[in-house]
Amino acid sequence: QLQLVESGGGLVQPGGSLRLSCAASGFTLDYYAIGWFRQAPGEEREAVSCISSSGVRTYYADSVKGRFTISRDNAKNTVYLQMNSLKPEDTSIYYCAATEAYSSGSLYQSHYEYDYWGQGTQVTVSS
C-alpha cells in the first residue's frame, strides 16, 4: 500500500521554526517528484515548495522564498520542509504529495498533477 505520512507540525510563535517530514512507505521516492502544499479553511490548496526526483531543481512560492527550504533524503525515503521565520499567515494544514516524474528534473506545481497524498499536518503560528 502506497502511503505518505507527514509529521513535524505544531504550534510555534511568530519568527520560530519547524521542520516537516514526509515519509513514504510501500514505494521508493527515487523516481517521484514531491510537492508540499497548504490549504487554509475556505482557501484553495496552494503549492508551497516542490522538488524534482533528482533533488537538483526546486520551486518555492513567492510568499515563502528565503524562509523555507525543501530537501530530500532518498536513502531514508523522506522529504523535508524546513520552515524558518514563520509568520501567522503560514498557519495552515500542510500536505506532501508525490507524482512519478517524467524526468529527473521535472517539477510539478499544480496539485492536479500529484497522485499520492499524505493526510496533512497542522501548522499554527501564533503568539
C-alpha positions as CSV (number, residue, x, y, z in Angstrom):
1,Q,0.0,0.0,0.0
2,L,1.4,3.3,-1.1
3,Q,1.4,5.8,1.7
4,L,2.8,9.2,2.6
5,V,2.9,10.3,6.2
6,E,3.6,13.9,7.3
7,S,4.9,14.9,10.7
8,G,6.5,17.8,12.5
9,G,3.6,20.2,12.6
10,G,2.6,22.1,15.7
11,L,2.2,25.4,17.4
12,V,5.0,27.9,17.1
13,Q,5.4,31.6,17.8
14,P,6.0,34.1,15.0
15,G,9.6,34.0,14.0
16,G,10.0,30.4,15.1
17,S,10.9,27.4,13.0
18,L,9.5,23.9,12.3
19,R,10.7,21.1,10.1
20,L,8.1,19.0,8.4
21,S,8.9,15.4,7.3
22,C,7.1,13.4,4.6
23,A,7.9,9.7,4.9
24,A,6.9,7.2,2.2
25,S,6.1,3.6,2.6
26,G,5.1,1.0,0.1
27,F,7.2,2.6,-2.6
28,T,10.5,4.3,-3.1
29,L,10.6,8.1,-3.7
30,D,13.7,7.9,-6.1
31,Y,11.6,8.4,-9.2
32,Y,9.0,10.7,-7.8
33,A,8.8,14.5,-7.7
34,I,7.5,15.8,-4.4
35,G,5.4,18.8,-3.5
36,W,4.4,20.5,-0.3
37,F,1.0,22.2,-0.4
38,R,-1.0,24.0,2.2
39,Q,-4.7,24.7,2.5
40,A,-6.3,27.0,5.0
41,P,-10.1,26.9,5.6
42,G,-12.0,28.4,2.7
43,E,-8.9,28.7,0.6
44,E,-7.6,26.8,-2.4
45,R,-4.8,24.3,-2.0
46,E,-1.6,26.1,-2.9
47,A,1.9,24.9,-3.8
48,V,4.4,25.9,-1.2
49,S,7.5,24.1,-2.5
50,C,8.4,21.3,-4.9
51,I,11.5,19.3,-5.6
52,S,12.4,17.2,-8.5
53,S,13.2,13.5,-8.2
54,S,16.9,14.2,-8.5
55,G,16.7,16.9,-5.9
56,V,18.5,19.3,-8.3
57,R,15.5,21.5,-9.1
58,T,13.3,23.2,-6.6
59,Y,10.4,25.6,-6.6
60,Y,9.2,28.0,-3.9
61,A,6.1,30.1,-3.7
62,D,7.0,33.8,-3.5
63,S,5.4,34.0,-0.1
64,V,8.0,31.5,1.4
65,K,11.1,32.2,-0.6
66,G,14.1,32.8,1.6
67,R,12.3,31.3,4.6
68,F,11.5,27.7,3.6
69,T,13.9,25.0,2.3
70,I,12.8,21.8,0.7
71,S,15.2,18.8,0.7
72,R,15.1,15.0,0.2
73,D,16.9,12.0,1.5
74,N,16.2,9.2,-0.8
75,A,18.1,6.7,1.3
76,K,15.6,7.5,4.1
77,N,12.7,7.7,1.7
78,T,11.8,11.1,3.2
79,V,11.3,14.6,2.1
80,Y,11.7,17.6,4.4
81,L,10.4,21.2,4.6
82,Q,12.4,23.4,6.8
83,M,10.4,26.4,7.7
84,N,12.1,29.4,9.3
85,S,10.9,32.9,10.3
86,L,7.4,31.7,10.4
87,K,4.5,34.2,10.1
88,P,0.9,33.9,11.3
89,E,-0.1,33.8,7.6
90,D,1.8,30.5,7.3
91,T,-0.9,28.9,9.5
92,S,-2.5,26.1,7.5
93,I,-2.7,22.3,7.1
94,Y,0.4,21.2,5.2
95,Y,0.3,18.2,2.8
96,C,3.0,16.4,1.0
97,A,2.3,14.8,-2.4
98,A,4.1,12.6,-4.8
99,T,3.9,12.0,-8.5
100,E,6.0,9.8,-10.8
101,A,8.4,12.1,-12.6
102,Y,8.7,12.3,-16.3
103,S,12.4,13.2,-15.9
104,S,14.8,13.6,-13.1
105,G,14.5,17.4,-13.4
106,S,10.7,17.7,-13.7
107,L,8.8,19.9,-11.3
108,Y,5.1,20.0,-10.8
109,Q,3.4,23.0,-9.2
110,S,-0.3,22.1,-9.7
111,H,-2.0,19.8,-7.1
112,Y,-3.8,18.2,-10.0
113,E,-0.6,16.6,-11.2
114,Y,0.0,14.6,-8.0
115,D,-1.2,11.1,-7.5
116,Y,-0.4,10.3,-3.8
117,W,-1.2,12.5,-0.8
118,G,-0.5,12.4,2.9
119,Q,-3.1,13.1,5.5
120,G,-1.8,16.5,6.3
121,T,-0.2,18.1,9.4
122,Q,-1.4,21.3,11.1
123,V,1.0,24.2,11.4
124,T,-0.2,27.1,13.6
125,V,1.8,30.3,14.0
126,S,0.6,32.4,16.9
127,S,1.7,34.2,19.9
